[in-house]
Amino acid sequence: MLRRLVPDPFLIFLVASVLLATLLPARGVFATIVSWLSLVTIVLLFFFHGAKLARDQVIAGLTHWRLHLTILACTFVMFPIIGMIGAYSWPGLLPRDLWIGVLFVCALPSTVQSAIAFVSMARGNVPAAIASASASQMLGILLTPLLMGAMAGAHGGGIGVEGVGKIAAQILLPFVAGHLLRPWIGGWVLRHKQLVGMTDRSTILIAVYGAFSAAVIEGLWHKLSPSALTLLFAVDALLLAIGLTVTWGVGRALGFDRADRIAILFCGTKKSIVQGVPMAKVLFPGPQTGVILLPIMLFHQMQLMACAFIARRYADQCKAASDRE
C-alpha cells in the first residue's frame, strides 16, 4: 500500500526537507553555507548530466523525427498554452507566486529515468523514449528560461537578463563541459551511477531546504491559506489530467502505433523535478522560491502515482494479450 501511495521513497525525504525548513530554517551564516552548497551541487548535477548524455542515442533517435517532434511539442508547447489559459482566465484563483510556479511546471522538460522506466513497464517504444527524454532535457536548459521569461513576465513575475545569464553560468556551461569531457569521464560516470544519483537527490534536498528556509522566515505558511493549497492541488491534478488525455489523444489522432503512443504519453507529460528545483533556485532567487516550488513538488508526486497506475495497467493488458496468443 505504501509503495502504491509513494512510488518513489525519495518523496519522503523531500517532505522531510520542507518540515525541517519549517521547524529549523537556515539563518545567518548557516544560510550562507547552505546557499553556497546548493550552488556547488547544482553545478555538479548538470556537469554529470552532460557527461551521462550519450550523443549517439539522441542522433539515432532523430530518425523517428515525427514522434520526437510530437513529444517535444507536448512538453514545450501544449503545457505552456494550458498554463497560460489558466493563468489568464482565472488570475485570482491562486496567489501570484503559485501561478508562476504552475507556469514553471508547464515550462519544464521531461524526465529521463522515470519516463523511460514507465515506458518500459508499459511495453512502449523504449529507444524512442530514451532519445526524446534526452533531447528534452538538453533543450530544456535553453527553452525553460525563455518560456518562463515570456510567461512569468506576462503574469507579473519577470525574469531579467541576469536570470538567463545565471542559467548559462550555473547550468548550461557545466552541462556543455560535462558533455565535451564525456569521452574521458563517461566511463567513470557510468561505473559510479549511485554516486551520480546521490548528487541528483542531494542537490534537490539542499535546494528545497534552502528555498523553504528563506520562505518560512518571510512567513510562507502565514501567507498561504489552506484554501490556496487545496486549490493548488486541484489545479495540478487538472493540469496532469488534461496532459495525459491530450497526449494519448494526439498520438491516436496522428496514427502512431500503441508503442509510440505510450512513449508520447509518458515522455510528453512527465516534468523534471531534478532540473526544476535547481533552475528555480537560479531563476527566482529570494523567499518566493519556496512558494514557486510548491506546484512542481506536488505535481511530481501526482505524476508518479498516476503514471505508475497507468503503466501497470498497460503492462497487464499486454500480458493478457500474450497469454491469449
C-alpha positions as CSV (number, residue, x, y, z in Angstrom):
1,M,0.0,0.0,0.0
2,L,2.8,2.4,0.9
3,R,4.6,1.7,-2.4
4,R,1.4,2.5,-4.3
5,L,0.9,5.8,-2.5
6,V,4.6,6.8,-2.6
7,P,6.1,5.1,-5.7
8,D,9.5,6.9,-5.0
9,P,10.7,6.8,-1.4
10,F,12.7,9.9,-2.2
11,L,9.4,11.9,-1.8
12,I,9.6,11.1,1.9
13,F,12.9,12.9,2.1
14,L,11.5,15.8,0.1
15,V,8.7,16.3,2.5
16,A,11.2,15.9,5.4
17,S,13.3,18.8,3.9
18,V,10.2,21.0,3.9
19,L,9.4,20.1,7.5
20,L,13.0,20.7,8.6
21,A,12.9,24.1,6.9
22,T,9.7,24.9,8.7
23,L,10.9,23.9,12.1
24,L,14.6,24.8,11.8
25,P,15.1,27.3,8.9
26,A,18.6,28.1,7.9
27,R,19.6,31.6,9.2
28,G,22.7,33.8,9.2
29,V,26.0,32.1,8.5
30,F,24.4,28.7,8.1
31,A,22.0,30.1,5.4
32,T,25.1,31.4,3.5
33,I,26.7,27.9,3.8
34,V,23.5,26.2,2.5
35,S,23.4,28.7,-0.4
36,W,26.9,28.0,-1.5
37,L,26.5,24.3,-1.0
38,S,23.4,24.5,-3.2
39,L,25.3,26.3,-5.9
40,V,28.1,23.7,-5.9
41,T,25.7,20.8,-6.1
42,I,23.8,22.4,-8.9
43,V,27.0,22.8,-11.0
44,L,27.9,19.2,-10.3
45,L,24.4,18.0,-11.1
46,F,24.4,19.5,-14.6
47,F,28.1,18.6,-15.2
48,F,27.2,14.9,-14.6
49,H,24.1,15.2,-16.7
50,G,26.2,16.4,-19.6
51,A,28.6,13.6,-19.1
52,K,25.8,11.0,-19.0
53,L,24.1,12.1,-22.2
54,A,25.1,9.7,-25.0
55,R,25.2,11.6,-28.3
56,D,24.6,8.5,-30.3
57,Q,21.3,7.9,-28.5
58,V,20.0,11.3,-29.5
59,I,21.3,11.0,-33.1
60,A,19.9,7.5,-33.5
61,G,16.5,8.6,-32.2
62,L,16.3,11.5,-34.6
63,T,15.4,9.1,-37.4
64,H,11.9,8.9,-35.8
65,W,11.6,12.7,-36.1
66,R,7.8,12.8,-36.3
67,L,7.4,11.1,-33.0
68,H,10.1,13.3,-31.3
69,L,8.5,16.5,-32.6
70,T,5.2,15.4,-31.2
71,I,6.6,14.7,-27.8
72,L,8.6,18.0,-27.7
73,A,5.5,19.9,-28.8
74,C,3.5,18.3,-26.0
75,T,6.2,19.3,-23.5
76,F,7.2,22.8,-24.6
77,V,4.0,24.0,-26.5
78,M,0.9,22.2,-25.2
79,F,1.7,22.6,-21.5
80,P,2.7,26.3,-21.6
81,I,-0.5,27.0,-23.6
82,I,-2.7,25.2,-21.0
83,G,-0.9,27.1,-18.2
84,M,-1.3,30.5,-19.8
85,I,-5.0,29.8,-20.4
86,G,-5.5,29.0,-16.8
87,A,-3.4,32.0,-15.5
88,Y,-5.2,34.5,-17.8
89,S,-8.7,33.1,-17.3
90,W,-8.6,32.8,-13.5
91,P,-5.8,35.0,-12.2
92,G,-7.3,35.4,-8.8
93,L,-7.7,31.7,-8.2
94,L,-4.2,31.3,-6.8
95,P,-1.7,33.8,-5.4
96,R,0.7,35.3,-8.0
97,D,3.7,33.2,-6.9
98,L,1.8,30.0,-7.0
99,W,0.6,30.8,-10.6
100,I,4.2,31.4,-11.5
101,G,5.0,28.0,-10.0
102,V,2.3,26.4,-12.1
103,L,3.6,28.1,-15.2
104,F,7.1,26.9,-14.3
105,V,5.8,23.3,-14.2
106,C,4.4,23.8,-17.7
107,A,7.8,25.1,-19.0
108,L,9.9,22.3,-17.6
109,P,11.4,19.5,-19.7
110,S,10.6,15.8,-19.4
111,T,12.3,13.5,-17.0
112,V,14.7,10.8,-18.3
113,Q,14.9,8.0,-15.7
114,S,11.2,7.8,-14.7
115,A,9.8,8.4,-18.1
116,I,11.9,5.6,-19.6
117,A,11.0,3.3,-16.7
118,F,7.3,3.8,-17.2
119,V,7.5,3.4,-21.0
120,S,9.5,0.2,-20.4
121,M,6.9,-1.1,-17.8
122,A,4.0,-0.3,-20.2
123,R,5.8,-2.1,-23.1
124,G,6.2,1.1,-25.1
125,N,8.9,2.2,-27.5
126,V,11.9,2.4,-25.2
127,P,14.6,3.6,-27.7
128,A,12.4,6.4,-28.8
129,A,11.7,7.3,-25.1
130,I,15.4,7.5,-24.4
131,A,16.1,9.7,-27.4
132,S,13.1,12.0,-26.7
133,A,13.7,12.4,-23.0
134,S,17.4,13.1,-23.5
135,A,16.7,15.7,-26.2
136,S,14.0,17.2,-23.9
137,Q,16.5,17.6,-21.0
138,M,19.1,19.1,-23.3
139,L,16.6,21.6,-24.9
140,G,15.0,22.4,-21.6
141,I,18.2,24.1,-20.4
142,L,17.6,26.7,-23.1
143,L,13.8,26.6,-23.6
144,T,12.7,26.6,-20.0
145,P,14.2,30.0,-19.1
146,L,13.0,31.5,-22.4
147,L,9.5,30.2,-21.8
148,M,9.4,31.4,-18.2
149,G,10.8,34.8,-19.3
150,A,7.7,35.2,-21.6
151,M,5.1,33.6,-19.3
152,A,6.2,34.9,-15.9
153,G,6.8,38.4,-17.4
154,A,3.3,38.4,-18.8
155,H,1.9,37.3,-15.4
156,G,3.7,39.9,-13.4
157,G,6.8,37.8,-12.4
158,G,9.5,38.6,-14.8
159,I,12.9,37.1,-15.4
160,G,15.6,39.5,-16.4
161,V,18.8,39.1,-18.4
162,E,20.6,38.4,-15.1
163,G,18.5,35.3,-14.6
164,V,19.2,34.0,-18.1
165,G,22.9,34.8,-17.5
166,K,22.9,32.8,-14.3
167,I,21.3,29.8,-16.1
168,A,24.2,30.0,-18.6
169,A,26.9,30.2,-16.0
170,Q,25.5,27.7,-13.4
171,I,23.7,25.2,-15.6
172,L,24.5,25.4,-19.4
173,L,28.3,25.8,-19.1
174,P,28.7,22.8,-16.6
175,F,26.3,20.7,-18.9
176,V,28.3,21.5,-22.0
177,A,31.7,21.0,-20.2
178,G,30.5,17.6,-18.9
179,H,29.3,16.5,-22.4
180,L,32.6,17.6,-24.0
181,L,34.5,15.7,-21.4
182,R,32.4,12.6,-21.9
183,P,35.0,10.6,-23.9
184,W,37.3,10.8,-20.9
185,I,35.0,10.7,-17.9
186,G,31.9,8.9,-19.4
187,G,33.1,5.5,-18.3
188,W,33.8,6.7,-14.7
189,V,30.3,8.3,-14.5
190,L,28.6,5.1,-15.7
191,R,30.6,3.0,-13.2
192,H,29.5,5.3,-10.4
193,K,25.8,5.6,-11.1
194,Q,25.0,5.5,-7.4
195,L,27.3,8.5,-6.7
196,V,25.8,10.5,-9.5
197,G,22.3,9.5,-8.3
198,M,23.2,10.8,-4.9
199,T,24.3,14.1,-6.5
200,D,20.9,14.4,-8.2
201,R,18.9,13.8,-5.0
202,S,21.2,15.8,-2.6
203,T,21.0,18.8,-5.0
204,I,17.2,18.8,-4.8
205,L,17.1,18.3,-1.0
206,I,19.6,21.1,-0.3
207,A,17.9,23.5,-2.8
208,V,14.5,22.7,-1.3
209,Y,15.7,23.2,2.3
210,G,17.4,26.5,1.4
211,A,14.4,27.8,-0.6
212,F,11.8,26.9,2.0
213,S,14.0,28.2,4.8
214,A,14.0,31.7,3.2
215,A,10.3,31.4,2.5
216,V,9.5,30.3,6.1
217,I,11.4,33.2,7.6
218,E,9.4,35.5,5.3
219,G,6.2,34.0,6.7
220,L,5.3,31.4,4.0
221,W,2.8,29.4,5.9
222,H,1.1,32.5,7.2
223,K,0.7,33.9,3.7
224,L,-0.7,30.7,2.1
225,S,-4.1,29.7,3.4
226,P,-5.3,26.1,3.5
227,S,-7.8,27.0,0.7
228,A,-5.0,28.2,-1.6
229,L,-3.1,24.9,-1.0
230,T,-6.3,23.0,-1.8
231,L,-6.9,25.0,-5.0
232,L,-3.3,24.3,-6.0
233,F,-3.8,20.6,-5.5
234,A,-6.9,20.9,-7.8
235,V,-5.0,22.9,-10.4
236,D,-2.1,20.5,-10.5
237,A,-4.5,17.5,-10.8
238,L,-6.4,19.1,-13.6
239,L,-3.2,20.0,-15.4
240,L,-2.0,16.4,-15.2
241,A,-5.4,15.0,-16.3
242,I,-5.5,17.3,-19.3
243,G,-1.9,16.5,-20.2
244,L,-2.5,12.7,-20.1
245,T,-5.7,12.9,-22.0
246,V,-4.4,15.2,-24.8
247,T,-1.1,13.3,-25.3
248,W,-2.9,10.0,-25.7
249,G,-5.5,11.6,-28.0
250,V,-2.8,13.3,-30.1
251,G,-0.9,10.0,-30.5
252,R,-4.1,8.2,-31.7
253,A,-5.1,11.1,-34.0
254,L,-1.7,11.2,-35.7
255,G,-1.8,7.5,-36.4
256,F,1.0,6.3,-34.1
257,D,1.0,2.7,-33.1
258,R,0.5,1.6,-29.5
259,A,4.2,1.5,-28.5
260,D,4.7,5.0,-29.9
261,R,1.6,6.3,-28.2
262,I,2.9,5.1,-24.8
263,A,6.2,6.9,-25.4
264,I,4.2,10.1,-26.2
265,L,2.0,9.7,-23.1
266,F,4.8,9.3,-20.6
267,C,7.6,11.4,-22.2
268,G,5.2,14.2,-23.1
269,T,3.6,14.6,-19.7
270,K,6.5,14.0,-17.3
271,K,8.0,17.1,-15.8
272,S,11.5,17.0,-14.3
273,I,11.9,18.0,-10.6
274,V,15.6,17.2,-11.0
275,Q,16.0,20.1,-13.4
276,G,13.1,22.1,-12.0
277,V,14.4,22.7,-8.4
278,P,17.9,23.9,-9.4
279,M,16.5,26.1,-12.2
280,A,14.0,27.7,-9.8
281,K,16.8,28.5,-7.4
282,V,18.7,30.3,-10.2
283,L,15.7,31.9,-11.9
284,F,13.8,33.0,-8.8
285,P,16.3,33.9,-6.1
286,G,14.8,35.0,-2.9
287,P,12.0,34.0,-0.5
288,Q,9.5,33.5,-3.3
289,T,11.4,30.4,-4.5
290,G,9.8,28.2,-1.8
291,V,6.3,29.2,-3.0
292,I,7.2,28.7,-6.6
293,L,8.5,25.2,-5.9
294,L,5.3,24.0,-4.3
295,P,3.5,23.3,-7.6
296,I,6.3,21.1,-9.1
297,M,6.7,19.2,-5.8
298,L,3.0,18.4,-5.7
299,F,2.9,17.7,-9.5
300,H,5.8,15.4,-9.2
301,Q,4.1,13.2,-6.6
302,M,0.8,13.2,-8.7
303,Q,2.5,12.2,-11.9
304,L,4.4,9.4,-10.3
305,M,1.3,7.9,-8.8
306,A,-0.8,8.3,-11.9
307,C,1.9,7.1,-14.3
308,A,2.7,4.1,-12.1
309,F,-1.0,3.1,-12.2
310,I,-1.3,3.6,-16.0
311,A,1.9,1.8,-16.7
312,R,0.9,-1.2,-14.6
313,R,-2.5,-1.3,-16.4
314,Y,-0.9,-1.3,-19.8
315,A,1.6,-4.0,-18.8
316,D,-1.3,-6.2,-17.5
317,Q,-3.1,-5.7,-20.8
318,C,0.0,-6.7,-22.8
319,K,0.5,-9.8,-20.6
320,A,-3.2,-10.7,-21.1
321,A,-2.9,-10.4,-24.8
322,S,0.2,-12.5,-24.9
323,D,-1.5,-15.2,-22.8
324,R,-4.4,-15.4,-25.2
325,E,-2.0,-15.9,-28.1
